[in-house]
């Protein structure tokens, strides 16, 4: 994915001065990982879209106050992953059926990579907390220290969740993740 | 390519949908620059004007200008003589009861009824009388009634006419359109907010947590939840059942039936009183109040700029669309007037005054029904 840190600063500066193309560049650059992170935690495309969308709307609302010297991604991902964890926890507390069983018309699932589906299915067996740290470490490529800060956890907890989560995943996947 | 780099289900389509929502929110943010909040000054000025009116001769002129501010449209008709949409009927609620107004301007009072609502084709009404929910004809002939211990409110007919949802106390209940099979659906609902999805028996309502629940009332264990922070006061489906419009005090969310938000309309410091979807579902009219002024605004349901259609002093309490979608009726309660606004380009406005003299205390528009 193209887009250097300098590009990002320029997009934010342009968006802050009202440029739609700059906002779109920023959005297109960050959408895939934001959505993917949400999806791999909640395992529900509608919820993932909602969560990622809310994060971007929060970004738009806070754009004027955003410090351009800071990277945009970590700020966005912190919102996405925390909301995804909250959503997964609340869903676990209630009995909920799929929309299709309501008799509503569902959008057809788009074609997606076989590997991605395997990964998503394997992650779905983990707890939301374990999913979140694995997604942040291996999809978003944050260090354990950065994950600890984003999720408000002790670093040791992040490390142990990573270790246990990866142990569980290892049995479900064909190749090593690390 | 590693597993982490592959797209996951919904990623591309969701990106396109979300970009549309984000762009709209961004453009709204540009169009509405931050303004100084004049409300404290306006309140102080109003208080000052009242005091001036009471104690000084020049103050009489100030009071006169305040009266003018909510006088409403000039050249208003003295009474409602007819409806612009032929063969249609209005439903109006006042303290005295529910009024059915025919297109020729004739009207009938259904005394003592409250919370009246049209059946899908306007052949019947569901309304509350005392502690009873009743189904009746517009001429007042009662077909059936059912009593409940809790206060009954907000009956709402499904689009095929076979189900009626209503609240009894804190419980959301559903009864068949013929008055049988009454049953509780849930107690986890905020009274007063519900909307049937067209062509189904799925009911959208607000749970106590403030999220939207969509539940098939015939299979009540099957439901979906749309999370939102809008705290909706009103839910509406488009006629094709594909979009759900949730109206909160400070924003309107347009959701796809499976949950993702398609559009968000935010107000700055204003408060959204109500909104109304056009019969074809393509347009959304809504009322925003701000600092003692009200404005009727309109926008496309899924996209498009927001335009102010009409503004005035005081309160606009409701807006309803004509069944043919060619005009809207605006209830300017502060001016005791109704305004028939013909097309959203405001080609013509017909005002009717003395509404409370016609309908009794606290008249409010409920619905404009069914050619």
Contacts between the chains, C-beta under 8 A, distances in Angstrom:
chain1	res1	chain2	res2	distance
A	15	B	26	7.5
A	18	B	30	5.2
A	20	B	23	6.3
A	20	B	26	6.7
A	20	B	27	7.2
A	23	B	22	7.3
A	23	B	23	7.2
A	23	B	26	5.5
A	24	B	19	6.7
A	24	B	23	7.2
A	27	B	18	7.9
A	27	B	19	5.7
A	27	B	22	5.9
A	28	B	15	7.5
A	28	B	19	7.6
A	31	B	11	7.9
A	31	B	15	4.6
A	31	B	18	6.9
A	31	B	19	7.5
A	32	B	7	6.9
A	32	B	11	6.2
A	32	B	15	7.2
A	35	B	8	7.4
A	35	B	10	7.6
A	35	B	11	5.1
A	35	B	14	5.8
A	35	B	15	6.7
A	36	B	4	7.8
A	36	B	7	7.3
A	36	B	8	5.3
A	36	B	11	6.4
A	39	B	8	4.5
A	39	B	9	7.2
A	39	B	10	7.2
A	39	B	11	7.2
A	40	B	8	6.8
A	45	B	8	7.7
A	45	B	9	4.9
A	45	B	10	3.3
A	45	B	14	6.9
A	46	B	10	7.5
A	46	B	256	7.8
A	46	B	258	4.8
A	46	B	259	4.0
A	46	B	260	5.4
A	47	B	227	7.7
A	47	B	259	6.9
A	48	B	8	7.8
A	48	B	10	6.8
A	48	B	14	7.2
A	49	B	10	6.1
A	49	B	14	3.9
A	49	B	17	7.0
A	49	B	18	6.4
A	49	B	259	7.9
A	49	B	260	4.3
A	50	B	226	7.7
A	50	B	227	6.5
A	50	B	259	5.9
A	50	B	260	5.5
A	50	B	261	6.2
A	52	B	14	7.2
A	52	B	18	6.6
A	53	B	14	7.8
A	53	B	17	8.0
A	53	B	18	4.4
A	53	B	21	6.0
A	53	B	22	7.4
A	53	B	260	6.8
A	53	B	261	5.8
A	54	B	261	7.8
A	56	B	18	6.4
A	56	B	22	4.9
A	57	B	21	7.1
A	57	B	22	6.4
A	57	B	25	5.5
A	57	B	264	6.4
A	60	B	22	6.0
A	60	B	25	5.0
A	60	B	26	5.2
A	60	B	29	6.3
A	61	B	25	7.6
A	61	B	29	7.5
A	63	B	26	7.9
A	63	B	29	7.7
A	87	B	227	6.9
A	94	B	225	7.4
A	95	B	221	7.2
A	96	B	223	6.7
A	96	B	224	6.9
A	96	B	225	6.4
A	97	B	221	7.0
A	97	B	222	4.4
A	97	B	223	6.5
A	97	B	224	7.3
A	98	B	224	7.8
A	99	B	224	4.8
A	99	B	257	7.6
A	99	B	258	5.0
A	99	B	259	7.5
A	101	B	219	7.6
A	101	B	222	4.8
A	102	B	202	5.9
A	102	B	214	6.6
A	102	B	215	7.8
A	102	B	216	5.1
A	102	B	219	7.8
A	102	B	222	5.4
A	102	B	223	7.1
A	102	B	224	6.1
A	103	B	200	6.2
A	103	B	202	7.2
A	103	B	216	6.1
A	103	B	219	8.0
A	104	B	197	7.6
A	104	B	200	7.2
A	104	B	202	6.7
A	104	B	214	7.6
A	104	B	224	7.8
A	104	B	257	5.3
A	104	B	258	6.9
A	105	B	242	7.8
A	105	B	257	7.2
A	106	B	258	6.4
A	107	B	13	7.4
A	107	B	258	6.8
A	109	B	9	5.3
A	109	B	10	7.6
A	110	B	9	6.2
A	110	B	10	6.6
A	110	B	11	7.9
A	110	B	12	6.5
A	110	B	13	6.2
A	112	B	6	6.9
A	112	B	7	5.7
A	112	B	8	6.1
A	112	B	9	5.2
A	112	B	11	7.7
A	113	B	1	7.8
A	113	B	3	7.8
A	113	B	6	3.3
A	113	B	7	6.5
A	115	B	1	7.8
A	115	B	2	7.8
A	115	B	3	4.2
A	115	B	6	5.4
A	116	B	3	6.1
A	116	B	6	3.7
A	116	B	7	6.5
A	116	B	8	5.1
A	117	B	8	7.8
A	117	B	9	7.6
A	118	B	3	7.1
A	119	B	3	4.4
A	119	B	4	7.4
A	119	B	6	8.0
A	120	B	8	6.0
A	120	B	9	7.8
A	138	B	4	5.8
A	139	B	4	4.7
A	173	B	3	7.9
A	177	B	3	7.7
